[in-house]
Amino acid sequence: MKKNLKKEKTKKNKLNLKFNDYKFHHLFLYGILAVILFVALYSNVKPETLDIELFTVSEQTIYAPTTVEDKIETERKQQEANDAVEDQYVLKKEITDKQVDLISSIFDTVIEVKKENSNTEESADSGTVKPEDQVKAIEGKLTKSIIEKIPSETFLPLLEASDADLEMAKDAVVTAVNNIMSKEIPIVQLSEAKKQVDEELQYTPLRSEVLQSSTVLAKFAITPNYVFDLKATEEKRQQAVDAVKIAQIKQGQILVEEDELINREIYRKLGLVGLLDDQQSYKPFLGLALLVLLILAGIIYYFEKKDSPISKKNNSLLLYCLIFAITILLMKILSLFQKIDYTHIGYIVPIAMGVMLIKLLINERLAILTSMIFAVCGSVIFNEGITGSFNFAIGVYYLFGCLAGVLFLGEHNLRSKILQAGLFVGGINVIVLTAIMLIRNGSYSNVEISSYFVMACVSGLVSSVLTIGFMPFFETGFGILSTMKLIELSNPNHPLLRKILTETPGTYHHSVMVANLSESACEAIGANGLLARVGAYYHDIGKTKRPQYFIENQMNIENPHNKLSAQLSKNIIISHVTDGVEMLRKHKMPKEFVDIAEQHHGSTLLKYFYHQAKQSNDSIYEDEFRYPGPKPQTKEIAIISIADSVEAAVRSMSNPTLEKIEKLIKSIIADRLQDNQLDECDLTLKELDIIAKSFCESLKGIFHSRIEYPELTKKQKVK
């Protein structure tokens, strides 16, 4: 039978080597995880398209799924703003100065010609110069543009006027032109400005003919001085264009009402937001791919950072993928109910189940990371009925629910503790939902509020129920020794523990003592104290096969080894290891317990029987009296191994004191080090020192000094 078990174990190890130890197995699992994420989220990010034709009536109210810029509308508004800007004009004083100088020069020309004619008349005897000739002389000194605009007869009264009147006329005209042109004169108001000349000159004391000519010259000088400013106009228009806000179609904006005619403008906007079936956009898929890669990067970073064997890493990753896939699948199935107006069905999803399983079966840090991942995935999967790709409300709801489940679970979790965690998650869900509703400041009916709270509570309770339901399957399928499983196996009513208690009470007491020592030492150095405690309960299960051959069970009977040879006694003692391994495997106990039973003696020497055999036969080799091993492979097994020897040695002491116990513990640890029994576990010398101190503290409470009662003393004296 032992050979068959050995063959079966060898065959199983070969299968594990092929499957778990494959170097690229974890890469395959990462790929599967990425595919699961992409497929689950694909339909929720796929752009919605509508089969709509121009100039048809819409059958539903259509909202904009995203915010986009409407460039055509922006350009239209910018053009309107540009056109609305009036032409900019500026008052140019240089025009006024120019016109004043012009009218002054005209009068100066008249005065100059008049003087020339008077000088000519005095020097010549032929008679006076004709007025027509004087006018021609004036026109000859003026420019053609001026001559064309001023009638010739305008100069005759001025030539006939006296020098004093001419000077007066000049001053009056210059003053009138300067006064009138000091104000803005746009071209449209030119006629009105010229009419003001009459008002300016009407009280001038000049002859009517001279006044009339002066009025003509003044009106000629009046010209527009409020002219168009191209640069200022362009700047003003540019400012108006820049002030126009970019036209956008906002997310959630109504594009077309139900039963509304779809005109060209509405049709254009539908196409702009990508709702027409003749347009395809690959941006959402690229965005989803990046999101999946980002999530996967976090998971890869966690698993690849862990310094653990490939087989253990692959086993944990496979378990994680299964839990992750089940949770995502559950979300996806429930999200289908959104299609039939159950838009808030996401609140009932038992999302905390996934992270609670990960916390119990793998690691708390990974569970917290997964909480964030589930929140992101849930906000995408349950985005129906909202205007956007992410439902941030349900994302926050999932995040707090998952974190509540992770943080509430402690180190030692019974089923009742998991149920309490579910109730706690339900309470947190209710609080988060209340906060969301208050922040939204919406109006909710009593029925809606009640349904939300019921879904929140159901989500937490179902999460705990599913966690308890899935735990045995994952523990059995992956050979996981969870905290809850350890607590169940520590129950004294377990068949094997009952067997030890009833058939080998001394061994049972010894195992309990070793368990206490091991647990406190493991917790002192950060190892798994619960595993050490429960494993220590079963480490000597093989002694139940021949209990009378072990000294702790020899109550009021002669030691059977006194009648046996050292070789036979050695075989009986060593067989309790192989017998224990066989019994544990037969009862399908966890592999960790089998390893503890198999390795807790390592390859140590049975000194008593070795020296006994040596006395009768010098040719005996030491290796013949050693346990078959292997040596302890983990910290927990090494601590149980030392605790096993310490407990047995201390129990055999006649008058134990704290000094003797401490010296004994250090000698046992030193002996194990010299015998190379701790070479294959990763205990450090510092940890061994902590373990020794922990053993001393534990044994101090057991072998403490007791007072001597007087009654007992009297009886002893009588005896």
Secondary structure as the mmCIF struct_conf table of DSSP 4:
data_model
#
loop_
_struct_conf.conf_type_id
_struct_conf.id
_struct_conf.beg_label_comp_id
_struct_conf.beg_label_asym_id
_struct_conf.beg_label_seq_id
_struct_conf.end_label_comp_id
_struct_conf.end_label_asym_id
_struct_conf.end_label_seq_id
HELX_RH_AL_P HELX_RH_AL_P1 LYS A 2 PHE A 19
TURN_TY1_P TURN_TY1_P1 ASN A 20 ASN A 20
BEND BEND1 ASP A 21 ASP A 21
TURN_TY1_P TURN_TY1_P2 LYS A 23 PHE A 24
HELX_RH_AL_P HELX_RH_AL_P2 HIS A 25 VAL A 45
BEND BEND2 LYS A 46 LYS A 46
HELX_LH_PP_P HELX_LH_PP_P1 PRO A 47 GLU A 48
STRN STRN1 LEU A 50 LEU A 50
TURN_TY1_P TURN_TY1_P3 LEU A 54 PHE A 55
STRN STRN2 VAL A 57 VAL A 57
BEND BEND3 GLU A 59 GLN A 60
STRN STRN3 ILE A 62 TYR A 63
BEND BEND4 PRO A 65 THR A 66
STRN STRN4 VAL A 68 GLU A 69
HELX_RH_AL_P HELX_RH_AL_P3 LYS A 71 ALA A 84
BEND BEND5 VAL A 85 VAL A 85
HELX_LH_PP_P HELX_LH_PP_P2 GLU A 86 GLN A 88
STRN STRN5 TYR A 89 LEU A 91
HELX_RH_AL_P HELX_RH_AL_P4 LYS A 93 SER A 123
BEND BEND6 ASP A 125 SER A 126
HELX_LH_PP_P HELX_LH_PP_P3 THR A 128 LYS A 130
HELX_RH_AL_P HELX_RH_AL_P5 PRO A 131 LYS A 141
BEND BEND7 LEU A 142 LEU A 142
HELX_RH_AL_P HELX_RH_AL_P6 LYS A 144 LYS A 149
BEND BEND8 ILE A 150 ILE A 150
HELX_RH_3T_P HELX_RH_3T_P1 SER A 152 THR A 154
HELX_RH_AL_P HELX_RH_AL_P7 PHE A 155 GLU A 160
BEND BEND9 ALA A 161 ALA A 161
HELX_RH_AL_P HELX_RH_AL_P8 ASP A 163 MET A 181
TURN_TY1_P TURN_TY1_P4 SER A 182 SER A 182
BEND BEND10 LYS A 183 LYS A 183
HELX_RH_3T_P HELX_RH_3T_P2 ILE A 187 GLN A 189
HELX_RH_AL_P HELX_RH_AL_P9 LEU A 190 LEU A 201
TURN_TY1_P TURN_TY1_P5 GLN A 202 TYR A 203
HELX_RH_AL_P HELX_RH_AL_P10 SER A 208 ALA A 221
STRN STRN6 TYR A 226 PHE A 228
HELX_RH_AL_P HELX_RH_AL_P11 LEU A 230 ALA A 243
BEND BEND11 VAL A 244 VAL A 244
HELX_LH_PP_P HELX_LH_PP_P4 LYS A 245 ALA A 247
STRN STRN7 GLN A 248 ILE A 249
TURN_TY1_P TURN_TY1_P6 GLN A 251 GLY A 252
STRN STRN8 ILE A 254 VAL A 256
TURN_TY1_P TURN_TY1_P7 GLU A 258 ASP A 259
STRN STRN9 LEU A 261 LEU A 261
HELX_RH_AL_P HELX_RH_AL_P12 ARG A 264 LEU A 272
TURN_TY1_P TURN_TY1_P8 VAL A 273 GLY A 274
STRN STRN10 LEU A 276 LEU A 276
TURN_TY1_P TURN_TY1_P9 ASP A 277 ASP A 278
HELX_RH_AL_P HELX_RH_AL_P13 LYS A 283 LYS A 305
BEND BEND12 LYS A 306 LYS A 306
HELX_RH_AL_P HELX_RH_AL_P14 ILE A 310 SER A 335
HELX_RH_3T_P HELX_RH_3T_P3 LEU A 336 ILE A 340
TURN_TY1_P TURN_TY1_P10 ASP A 341 ASP A 341
TURN_TY1_P TURN_TY1_P11 THR A 343 HIS A 344
HELX_RH_3T_P HELX_RH_3T_P4 ILE A 345 ILE A 348
TURN_TY1_P TURN_TY1_P12 ILE A 351 ILE A 351
HELX_RH_AL_P HELX_RH_AL_P15 ALA A 352 LEU A 361
TURN_TY1_P TURN_TY1_P13 ILE A 362 ILE A 362
HELX_RH_AL_P HELX_RH_AL_P16 GLU A 364 ILE A 381
TURN_TY1_P TURN_TY1_P14 PHE A 382 PHE A 382
TURN_TY1_P TURN_TY1_P15 GLU A 384 GLY A 385
BEND BEND13 ILE A 386 SER A 389
HELX_RH_AL_P HELX_RH_AL_P17 PHE A 392 PHE A 408
BEND BEND14 GLU A 411 HIS A 412
HELX_RH_AL_P HELX_RH_AL_P18 ARG A 415 ARG A 440
TURN_TY1_P TURN_TY1_P16 ASN A 441 ASN A 441
HELX_RH_AL_P HELX_RH_AL_P19 ASN A 446 PHE A 478
TURN_TY1_P TURN_TY1_P17 GLY A 479 GLY A 479
HELX_RH_AL_P HELX_RH_AL_P20 THR A 483 LEU A 489
TURN_TY1_P TURN_TY1_P18 SER A 490 SER A 490
TURN_TY1_P TURN_TY1_P19 PRO A 492 ASN A 493
BEND BEND15 HIS A 494 HIS A 494
HELX_RH_AL_P HELX_RH_AL_P21 PRO A 495 GLU A 503
HELX_RH_AL_P HELX_RH_AL_P22 PRO A 505 ILE A 525
TURN_TY1_P TURN_TY1_P20 GLY A 526 GLY A 526
BEND BEND16 ALA A 527 ALA A 527
HELX_RH_AL_P HELX_RH_AL_P23 GLY A 529 TYR A 538
TURN_TY1_P TURN_TY1_P21 HIS A 539 ASP A 540
HELX_RH_3T_P HELX_RH_3T_P5 ILE A 541 THR A 544
BEND BEND17 LYS A 545 ARG A 546
HELX_RH_3T_P HELX_RH_3T_P6 PRO A 547 TYR A 549
BEND BEND18 PHE A 550 PHE A 550
HELX_RH_3T_P HELX_RH_3T_P7 ILE A 551 ASN A 553
BEND BEND19 MET A 555 ILE A 557
HELX_RH_3T_P HELX_RH_3T_P8 PRO A 560 LYS A 563
BEND BEND20 LEU A 564 LEU A 564
HELX_RH_AL_P HELX_RH_AL_P24 ALA A 566 LYS A 586
TURN_TY1_P TURN_TY1_P22 HIS A 587 LYS A 588
HELX_RH_AL_P HELX_RH_AL_P25 LYS A 591 GLN A 599
TURN_TY1_P TURN_TY1_P23 HIS A 600 SER A 603
STRN STRN11 LEU A 605 LEU A 605
HELX_RH_AL_P HELX_RH_AL_P26 LYS A 607 SER A 616
TURN_TY1_P TURN_TY1_P24 ASP A 618 SER A 619
HELX_RH_3T_P HELX_RH_3T_P9 GLU A 622 PHE A 625
STRN STRN12 ARG A 626 ARG A 626
HELX_LH_PP_P HELX_LH_PP_P5 PRO A 630 PRO A 632
BEND BEND21 THR A 634 THR A 634
HELX_RH_AL_P HELX_RH_AL_P27 LYS A 635 ARG A 651
TURN_TY1_P TURN_TY1_P25 SER A 652 SER A 652
BEND BEND22 SER A 654 ASN A 655
HELX_RH_AL_P HELX_RH_AL_P28 LEU A 658 GLN A 674
TURN_TY1_P TURN_TY1_P26 ASP A 675 GLU A 680
BEND BEND23 CYS A 681 CYS A 681
HELX_RH_AL_P HELX_RH_AL_P29 LEU A 685 ILE A 702
BEND BEND24 PHE A 703 PHE A 703
HELX_LH_PP_P HELX_LH_PP_P6 ILE A 707 TYR A 709
HELX_RH_AL_P HELX_RH_AL_P30 PRO A 710 VAL A 718
#
